Amino acid sequence: MTVHEQQTRRLAISTVPVPSWLESRVLRGGAARTKHLAAPPPGSGLRAVPGDPGLPVVGHGLAWMRYGPRFERARVTRYGPVSWMKAFGVKMAVVGGADATQAVLTNKDKAFSQSGWNLFFDPFFRRGLLMLDDEHLQHRRIMQQAFTRPRLAAYAEVAGQVVREVLADLPDRLAVHPLMARLTMDIGSQVFMARALGTNEPVMRAFKAAVDGTTALARFPVPGGKWQAGLRGRTMLEEYFKAGLPGKRNSAGSDLFSVLASARDEDGQRFTDTEIVDHMIFLMVAALDTSATTATAAMYHLARQPEWQERARAESVALGPAPDLDGLDRLTTLDLVVKESLRLVAPVPTFVRRTVRDVDLTGYHLPAGTTTVVMPAANHYDPAYWREPDVFDPDRFAEPRREDQAHRFAWVPFGGGAHKCIGMVLGFLEVKTILHELLLRHRWRLPEGYRARWDWSNTPSPTGGLPVHLDRIT
């Protein structure tokens, strides 16, 4: 048995059984038989990529957005680590399993281009760091000046001030996700742009419109549609950052906008005005929604597991309010909770690439020009690496278990390889700051019988916002 056959067999055996309703309504989606993406070159020994197109016109797009990880796991169960489908009008290869994920994200042969992101992000977030190929390393070196330890310490201090102000007077009942969206917006206003709370509502609405535009099914400017609204949002964001740039170029401010405007690499290279605008737009969207999702998921699981909530609270009480960066680092229980929340609800549910030439992907033939989508949930729930993967169990990340070390790409909430998220440490600090301050002020619980249902059409969010009851700690 070849290596890729062994991998396919292992994944098929280890993945949880697929319910019959999911098989019929989601996985098959109107395709009665398995088809193949393209015939491999004669004598290559490679396998053709199996799959199916899904429903007419929409393909599997609607099912993918509705069922998220369950859909992704079902694909791997049926087809193995590499398959193909149609979604958003595009025929694409979908990748699950740690070995195939590693091959795509590390991209040792430079066969996978970041231009695959254009399917979703262009024209809303073009030229962001994530979307660069040849220029990526140079841009990352300059941008790294905004994510040094001293910079992170300053950002953490500002984030803490914002969180304490917003949380000062919460009602007894609230929806968690809207609160987290507001918090991350307010933190972003201060950390990224040094703007006072509540002054950036039009900008934040423009960001939301641009984000929503990325998953518009009608990908042309239909009046009143998400695509058209997203284009208007992008235009407004460009105008906003262009107007503020001259002042930031000459500023000694510590906000990220000022830092990017003045940052230089070791050779003295700095960003052009257009590059700063593009990077600011992308960094904001990358930071806001992902942090809101992760904080929401953590609150949900801490509500369902009150013993973990109390364990985390004990550490926060011992540390006290307004911790600095070193203090946040000592909140080890929250580290475990956030990591497990990232595993169960990956805030970036896909990583997209495009093949620049024919590729041997763990024994499968991908022709040049193939949009290739990596699905983290297929790895995050694989029982080959995770014991009882559907269970919230933060101790799986602690010594001596360290299930995340079973494979370097079993846990990939921030991607991997050269394009691994540059702001992941900042995002961690932001979420820990929010949870720490909440733990000091409140205990929270879910309504009787409540179970979250996640909407995967953009960055994951719970339908209904995730209602909770808050009990103030006196």
HELIX and SHEET records of a PDB file:
HELIX    1   1 VAL A    3  SER A   14  1                                  12    
HELIX    2   2 SER A   20  LEU A   22  1                                   3    
HELIX    3   3 GLU A   23  LEU A   27  3                                   5    
HELIX    4   4 GLY A   61  TYR A   67  1                                   7    
HELIX    5   5 PRO A   69  TYR A   79  1                                  11    
HELIX    6   6 ALA A   98  THR A  106  1                                   9    
HELIX    7   7 GLN A  114  TRP A  117  5                                   4    
HELIX    8   8 ASN A  118  PHE A  121  1                                   4    
HELIX    9   9 LEU A  129  MET A  131  5                                   3    
HELIX   10  10 HIS A  136  MET A  143  1                                   8    
HELIX   11  11 GLN A  144  PHE A  147  5                                   4    
HELIX   12  12 ARG A  149  VAL A  166  1                                  18    
HELIX   13  13 LEU A  167  ASP A  169  5                                   3    
HELIX   14  14 VAL A  176  MET A  193  1                                  18    
HELIX   15  15 GLU A  201  GLY A  213  1                                  13    
HELIX   16  16 LYS A  226  ARG A  249  1                                  24    
HELIX   17  17 LEU A  256  SER A  262  1                                   7    
HELIX   18  18 ASP A  273  ARG A  304  1                                  32    
HELIX   19  19 PRO A  306  LEU A  319  1                                  14    
HELIX   20  20 LEU A  325  ASP A  329  1                                   5    
HELIX   21  21 THR A  332  LEU A  344  1                                  13    
HELIX   22  22 PRO A  376  HIS A  380  1                                   5    
HELIX   23  23 PRO A  394  PHE A  397  5                                   4    
HELIX   24  24 GLU A  403  GLN A  405  5                                   3    
HELIX   25  25 GLY A  417  HIS A  419  5                                   3    
HELIX   26  26 MET A  424  ARG A  441  1                                  18    
HELIX   27  27 THR A  463  GLY A  465  5                                   3    
SHEET    1   A 2 LYS A  35  HIS A  36  0                                        
SHEET    2   A 2 PRO A  50  GLY A  51 -1                                        
SHEET    1   B 3 ARG A  47  ALA A  48  0                                        
SHEET    2   B 3 TYR A 364  LEU A 366  1                                        
SHEET    3   B 3 VAL A 359  LEU A 361 -1                                        
SHEET    1   C 5 VAL A  82  ALA A  87  0                                        
SHEET    2   C 5 VAL A  90  VAL A  95 -1                                        
SHEET    3   C 5 THR A 371  VAL A 374  1                                        
SHEET    4   C 5 PHE A 351  THR A 355 -1                                        
SHEET    5   C 5 PHE A 112  SER A 113 -1                                        
SHEET    1   D 3 ARG A 173  ALA A 175  0                                        
SHEET    2   D 3 PRO A 467  ARG A 472 -1                                        
SHEET    3   D 3 HIS A 442  ARG A 445 -1                                        
SHEET    1   E 2 TRP A 454  ASP A 455  0                                        
SHEET    2   E 2 SER A 461  PRO A 462 -1                                        
END                                                                             
